[in-house]
């Protein structure tokens, strides 16, 4: 079982149609964020796909902060 949780809203694929895709995942144990380009070492994407990727990274950053932020002691 992986400690990483992938962003279910991200669906970015290479514009050349070769099946390459991007994955953004957050480690639920320590908040680390993993950006993976699957099946190759690069991906060519449209401007809309780049926006979608940026949104996924922002969501992962927010999730990471919620994992790593300790509750305040009052």
C-alpha positions as a printed Julia matrix, in Angstrom:
74×3 Matrix{Float64}:
  0.0    0.0     0.0
  1.37   3.39   -0.96
  1.47   6.35    1.36
  0.93   8.6    -1.67
 -2.48   9.87   -2.69
 -2.75  10.98   -6.33
 -4.84  13.98   -7.36
 -8.05  12.49   -8.83
 -8.87  15.71  -10.7
 -5.66  15.71  -12.75
 -5.87  14.28  -16.27
 -2.9   15.7   -18.21
 -1.58  13.75  -21.19
  1.09  14.49  -23.8
 -0.32  16.47  -26.76
  1.47  14.14  -29.19
 -0.84  11.3   -28.19
  1.92   8.92  -27.06
  0.23   8.12  -23.72
  2.58  10.07  -21.48
  0.8   11.47  -18.44
  1.5   13.53  -15.32
  0.74  12.54  -11.74
  0.76  14.76   -8.65
  0.55  12.92   -5.35
  0.86  13.85   -1.68
  2.51  11.57    0.9
 -0.17  11.23    3.57
  2.42  10.43    6.24
  4.8   13.37    5.89
  3.25  15.78    3.39
  5.92  15.38    0.66
  4.61  16.14   -2.82
  5.58  13.89   -5.75
  5.39  15.1    -9.35
  5.73  12.19  -11.79
  5.89  12.15  -15.55
  4.83   8.61  -16.41
  6.15   6.51  -19.28
  8.86   9.0   -20.4
 11.13  11.8   -19.18
  9.22  14.72  -20.66
  5.72  15.77  -21.58
  4.48  18.31  -24.08
  1.25  19.9   -22.9
 -1.24  22.53  -23.94
 -1.75  25.75  -22.01
 -4.97  24.35  -20.55
 -3.15  21.23  -19.37
 -0.42  23.4   -17.8
 -3.13  25.29  -15.89
 -4.61  21.99  -14.73
 -1.18  20.84  -13.55
 -0.62  24.1   -11.67
 -4.0   23.7    -9.97
 -3.12  20.14   -8.93
  0.17  21.32   -7.45
 -1.66  24.04   -5.49
 -4.1   21.45   -4.14
 -1.18  19.2    -3.15
  0.56  22.1    -1.4
 -2.59  22.83    0.6
 -2.94  19.15    1.53
  0.73  19.0     2.51
  0.35  22.03    4.76
 -2.63  20.43    6.51
 -0.56  17.27    7.12
  2.55  19.03    8.39
  0.95  21.81   10.41
  0.84  20.83   14.05
 -2.27  21.79   15.99
 -1.73  24.84   18.16
 -1.59  24.29   21.91
 -3.96  26.6    23.73
